[in-house]
Amino acid sequence: MKKQIIHSVILFCTSVVLSSYTTQAQSNNAPISPVEKGTVTFNIGAGLGNEYSGNYYNTAYGSKAAIEVGMWQAGPGVITMGGQVGASFSNGGVYANYRTNTVVVAGRSAWHHGWNVKGLDTYAGLSAGAGFQNYRYDKNGRVNQSEVVPVFGGFIGASYFISPSFGFNVEAGSDITRIQAGIVLKLK
């Protein structure tokens, strides 16, 4: 399994390097970065979930979907605005039958840059919204509590488009997920 992952990483890096050389041979009129002013992207992925209010005691899992619109040109990149929804879930902890989940709805903004590699989009951004959290466990009786918590996040990510409208996405940070992998679609 580890050898397969290493081979996949080497293959991906090689394809990125080779595509950067082929990009130089292409017409200067063709867009290099997939995210430009007016672009609409949608990504969805799954991975390790984030902790909210210190309620996770074992590794959480989570998933997130986000949509962004390219709003402003900012130097060599583009600033996007959009929204995201997702959830983090965890089982186990210091109490018997400990379970927690947090569903998050948030706005997000990011700065995207393509590094002159056709199909590559890298970005960093911030998010803010509300988390609807529920946790339950047994401690001298059954405890089941729900609360709304403010959520703030920061993230970095990269997408590699293998066609004009479809690609793969990886995102990491302190957001709905700590790290996730998935797909990205260019809707416009």
Helices and strands as residue ranges (DSSP letters): H 2-25, E 40-49, E 61-74, E 77-91, E 96-113, E 120-138, E 142-161, E 166-174, E 177-186
